[in-house]
């Protein structure tokens, strides 16, 4: 814990018991947003597009 907040949950035996801790963040969504922000900061004005695999 840091400043009264849980920082990491390493394992969950019974997920029903997590409800009393309050709302939790979506770690995958946070990671996606951080990656998007990092990419757009690396290339200002350049928009990346998804490339199709070669056939």
BELTABEL-V46488 format. One record per helix or strand of 3 or more residues. SS is the DSSP state (~ for helix, > for strand). FROM is the first residue (numbers start at 0). TO is the last residue. If there is no record, write none. Layout:
ss->SS from->FROM to->TO
ss->SS from->FROM to->TO
This chain:
ss->~ from->14 to->20
ss->~ from->26 to->41
